[in-house]
Amino acid sequence: MEDFQKVLEECRLSDMGFQGSKFTWTNDRTDNAFTQKWLDRAVANAKWLSNFACSEVKVMARHNSDHNPLLLCFDAGGVRRRASRPFRFEVNWESYPDFKKEVGKSWRMKQRGENPQQNVHGKLQSCKRSILRWVKKTVHVTEDLIRSKTKELEELQGAEGNINLVAEQALMEEVNGLLEQEDTKWRQRAKKNWLIHGDRNTKFFHACATQRRTSNTISQIVDGNGQAWDTTEGIEKAFVAHYKSLFTSARPTAIAECTNAVERKVTCEMGSKLLAPFIMEEIVAVLKQMAPLKAPAAD
């Protein structure tokens, strides 16, 4: 087993996970010696996982063997309806000189809220719409653009003499800017807080983001009645039914008798601190403690 683990590490292979039964082998004994284990697995390197980001491994039913066959689907997510992507702030937008001006102009627009909270909400929504329009018009950093600019730089650097030195330096600065934006984008998606600064490692961050997306993908769910759902509509209905049941009151009685028997944990002093008004120093301290590449939601 140590040799097998060594091979995985040297070849940089990682487990692809699976869908279905958590056991892939059994000894088929009918007595107390009956055993089930997870022996079979699929592994791949980072480049393969990047090329086949929608791949999925399914554990199939066994028939004539004591091992369950594994089915590798290369485009498991291709038939799914892609959910609308929520708005998230991208750190690399700050590298554009006109970004802050666009945000400031949108933030200063007057709102018609009945109270300060509604005004702030309206300003945030206005900024969101303005940023999305700005991104669609301005941000066009792609791998093809980086490759094209890099090829131009190689051609300039391959020429003899210094006749193209000014153009070469300008193009070099542009390529470095594009690479920095691409690296920042994937670093933010990778959510690796332990690696903040240093050399660019876009492939590493891309692999982390791909693995995280794969881990967060729900391809099948079993509802409270034991029924499995593997379609987008079925999974949505199962989630809605679960939380609707969870947060629906059963209209219990004698609540006061139950709560009176619960030991009090929040003291009067703790309650006073919780109800105390916020001060600016506390808000600034909380903002300073936030991770630099995080963009938390309203809660």
N, C-alpha and C positions, 0 to 999 in steps of 0.2 A: 504493500500500500504506500509506503514511503517513496518507492521508485516511481509509482504512478503519479503521486503528488509532485515529485521532482520534474517529471516530464511536462505536466501541466504548467508549472512555473517557468521552465526553460522555454517552452513554446508559447508562453503567454496566452494560454487558453483559459477561458472562463465558462462556468456552467450556464447554459441557456435557460434553465428552468423548465417547467413543463405545465401542462394543463391535463387534468383528469386524475386518475387514481394515484395516490402517493406511494404505492408499492408496485414494483415492476418484476418481482420474482417471488415465487412461493414453492415450497417443497411438496405441496399437494397432499400432505399427510392429514388423515382424519382423526388422529389421536391427539394427545397432549403435546406431541412434538411438532405440531403445526407451526410453521414459521413464514413470515412475510418480510421482505426487505426491499429497499430501494437500491438496486444495483446498477441499472442501466441509466445512462444519461447522455445528453448531447452537449458538446463543447465547441467553442469557436473563438477565434482571435478578434481583436478590436476592429480590424479592417473589414472582416467578413460581417460582423454585426452592424457596422456602419453602412455597408452596401445593401444589407438585407434587414433594415430596421424593423420591418413589419413581420419578420419571421416568428414562428411559434412552434413549439414541440408539444405534441399531443400523445398521451399514453392510450394506446388502443387495447381492445379486448384480446386476450390470448385464447387460442383454440387447441393447438396440438403441441404446445411447448409450455415449459414452466416459466418462461419469460414473456412479458408483455411487449409487443412491438411498439416502437416509437415512430411516429409519423411527423416528418419535418415539413411544415407549410411555409413556403417562402413569402407569401403575401396574405397572411392571415387577416390583416386589417383592411385589405383592399375593398371588401364588400361592405364595410361598415360605413354608416353615415358619420362623417366627421363633425364633432360638436363644434359650435362656434368658439373661437379662441378668446378668452377674456383679455381685457386690456392690461398690459403690464409695462411698466416703465423700463426702457432700455438705457443702461448707463452710457453706452457709446454715443447716444444722441447728444450728450454734452460736449462732444468733440467738435460739433458743428457750430460755427461762430454765430449763426442767426437763431439758434434754438432758444436760448434764454430770452431773446427779444420777442420771439413768437409766443412763448409761455407768458411773459409779462403783459403783453398786449391783450391776451385772452383773459388773464386774471383780473385785469383792471376794468373789464366790461361790467356794467351795472346789472344787478340781479333784482328780481321782483319778489324775493322771499318775504314771508311775513315775520321772520325772526332771523337772528344771526346764523343759526344752524342751517336753515334753508338757503341762506345766501352763500354760505361756504360750500354746501352741496352743489348749488348751481354753478359756482365758480369752478369746482372740480370737474363737473360734467362739461362745462364750456372748454376747459383746458384739454380734456380728453378728446373732444371732437376736433379741436384746433390742431392738436399734436398728430392725430391720425391723418388729417389732411396734409399736414407738413411732411410726415413720413412718406406718404404715397408720392408726394411731389419731389422730395429731396433725397431720401435715403435709398441708394441703389448699390450698396456694397454686396457683391456676389463673388463666389469662387471664380467664375469665368472672368470677371473684371480684374481680379487680382492676378490671375494667370496671364491675361492679356498685357497688363501693365508690367508684370515681371519679365515677360518675353521682350517687350520694348526696351526695358532696362538692360537686359542681356545683350541686345543688339547694339545699343549705344556703348556699353562697356567693352564690347568686342572690337570696336573701331579703333584704328591707330591714331595717335595724337590726342590733343586736348581740345579739338575744335568743338566737340559736343559736350564739354565739361559742364557748362551752365545748364543745358537741358538735362544732362545726366543727374546733376545734383537736385534739380527740381523734381524729376521723375522719381528719384530715390526717396525724397521726402514724402511724395505722394504715396508710394508703395508702402513705406513704413507706417503712414497714417492708416491706410486700408488694412494692413495686417494687424495693427493695434486695435482697430474697431472690431475686426473679426474675432480676435482673441478675447476681447472684453465681452463680446456677445456670448460666446460659448462658456467663458468663465462664469458669467452670471447664471447661465442655464445649468451648469454643472453643480452649483450650490456647494462648492468645496471651500469652506471657510478657513481650513488650515493652510491653504496655499493662496496667499494674497498677492505678493509681489514676486518679481523674478523674471526669468526668461520666458518668452512666449512658448506655450505648449498647447496650441489649438487642438491638435489631434487628441490629446489626453482629455481636455474639457469636452470635446465633441463626443468621445466615447462615454464619458461619465453622464452627459446629458441623454445620450441614446439609451444607456442602461437604465437610467432613472425613468425615462418615458416608458420603456418596456415593463419595468417593475410596476408602474402605476396603471398600466393598461388592464382593464377588466374584460376578459373575453368570455367569461361564464360566471354565473352566480346561482346559488341554490336558495330558493325562498323558504319561508317558514313552514310550508307544506311539503318540503322535500323535492319540489320540482326544479329542474335545472333550466336556466334560460341562457341562450348564447347569441341572441340577436340584440341589436341596439334597443329596439322597442321593448323587448322582453326584460332586459336588464333595467331599463328606466322604470318600467311598471313595478318590478320587484323592489327597487329602492323606494319608490313612492309609497307602495303598500306597507313596507316595513316601518318607515318613519311616521306614516299616518297612523298606524297601529300603536307605535311607540308613544306618540304625543297626544293620543286621544284618551281623554279621561274615562275611567271606568265608573265614575261617580261614586267613590267610596264614602262611607259614613263614619262618624266618630273620629274625625281627623284630629280634633283638639286633644282627645285622650292619647292619641299616638304621639303627637308632637310634644305634649307635656312630659312624656316619658323619655324623650331624647335629651341626652346630656348637653348642656350649653357649652359651646366651644369658643364663641366670640364674646369676649369680655366687653364691658362698657368702655374701657379705655381703647380697645381695638375698634369698637364701633365708632367712637368719636374721631379716630384717625381716618377711618374709611369715609366718613361723612364730611370731613374737613374740605374746604374749597382748595382747588389746585392753585399752586403758585408757579410763577414763570421758571424759577430755578429747577423745580421738579420736572417740568416739561422738557427743558433743555437737557437735563441729565438723561432722561429716557431717550431722547433723540440721539444723543451722543453715544448711547450704548447699543444702538441698532447697528447691525452689520452693514458695511458700506454698499454691498451689492444686493441688498434686500429691498423689496418694494411691497410692504405689507398692505393688506386691505383695510377697509374702514374700521374693522373691529380691533 
